[in-house]
């Protein structure tokens, strides 16, 4: 009976509990809003709460207690806060947008309206983060009591809450938006032995600790840069410019690169913890998230499938089999090289966007990539053709290739 | 003149005074567009002189010149355009607003004006609602921009905004009579919408374009046909 209640609890909660409110639930259509950072843009969801329960490795009883705390958090803290403040914040934000459009970016009117909206937004982001951190604090004292390793795991949840607040500053950068937990999280790596899972979990926690720090720095740098940029534009319009836009955006651009290095380095470390087959799958999963423009590549998968099939079919013709295996190795090598070049194009583009003063826009990458992608497609076609030719030659004269 | 040549129309500061600081296009409530320009230096603006007939006599004549030029420029950019009204509060920046709006018209319009802000209200403009800086700056030259759609474009010197989100979304709205939502979301209805979110860029003297750090968002009540939020 207890088990049924525990299994049904999250399901019932979905139907009975209030959904957490977001800023978008209060916006007026067709009205422009100017922001620097957006309060109530994201909130802890029920689905994410299930991940939290997984991170804590909570017992069913503990999970029920956590879900009850969550309902209380939504109904008594988060939703009333949003309901009380969102409309007023949006009015300020819309006023800033209106002043921007009717008086111009360097006007006194916009400066005043934007300041009012920006300060209020910052306070609300801090309040929302505080409410979430209070929820985490209250989890610490649930019944049945948390074990010491579960209490340690609360640091992971606090990190997630802090990063949510940092993500209130919108960005087009893949390096800012990405987190390895999206791929290496609790629901992935099934079948891994428990000791390995524990090592992965610890490695992930270590990475996230650093990530939280860098991301919060990035968020602050970005907000600071937006403010300095307004100062620059305002003063420049009055001919007393002391700031330089390139320098204003320098710090956040540098932190974006730092985030990229961190993601890639931590991913390599995680890949070393799993067997080769899983490592390949996880690398692809991470790169699919990081470079959706490049992966998954169906052309590559098709050629690999064709070469693998050819190797099997040439089981009796050792010479041909050897040649096709060489062909596969050559293909893999050249494909990897070409993909690295493509990844570099994306990275360079991202860096240009992050400088804040370059002509590149995030949407522009889509039109810049096709020539490079075509070269990779051509490579796949060539190898598919070479594989087919090798098989055809074998069929024409089987003695040439068989022993 | 071809559209790709427009970026080559350099601002003639010796003739027209200091370069415009920014020029923005606005559409209010999806139907009304305003053009506004603020100038770099008010002090230097006062030095701009009028020529031709006495200022009072020139008002009506200049007003019609601006209207005609805007109509021509607007038609080129937006297709059919209907001029609803034109309100010239002061004359200070009328010329620059016109130049920002359409370099082609600028070339034809040479009379310097001494006023403050020009508001032009246009009706039935499609597609609407994008804030666009439309002046670009490089190597001490200001370039007027051609606006083909998203962002401002003047050849190599363009400052298009950085699109953060342009996609269909859903929003919870209060239920009202006749409203059809897909599913109930806490006593409200979830309705399809689309979101256009842009990180605004502006032109600036040292490197041409700069991110402002300001994110501009508009939710549209209904999902657009293209499925994208940004027009």
Interface residues (C-beta under 8 A of the other chain):
Chain A: X18 X19 X24 X25 X27 X28 X29 X30 X31 X32 X33 X34 X35 X36 X38 X97 X100 X101 X102 X103 X104 X105 X106 X107 X114 X170 X171 X172 X222 X223 X225 X226 X227 X229 X230 X232 X233 X236 X237 X238 X239 X241 X244 X245 X246 X249 X353 X356 X357 X358 X359 X361 X362 X363 X364
Chain B: X21 X22 X24 X26 X29 X30 X34 X36 X37 X38 X40 X41 X129 X131 X133 X151 X156 X158 X159 X160 X161 X162 X163 X164 X165 X166 X169 X171 X172 X185 X186 X188 X193 X195 X197 X199 X200 X201 X202 X204 X205 X206 X207 X208 X209 X210 X211 X212 X213 X214 X215 X216 X217 X218 X219 X220 X221
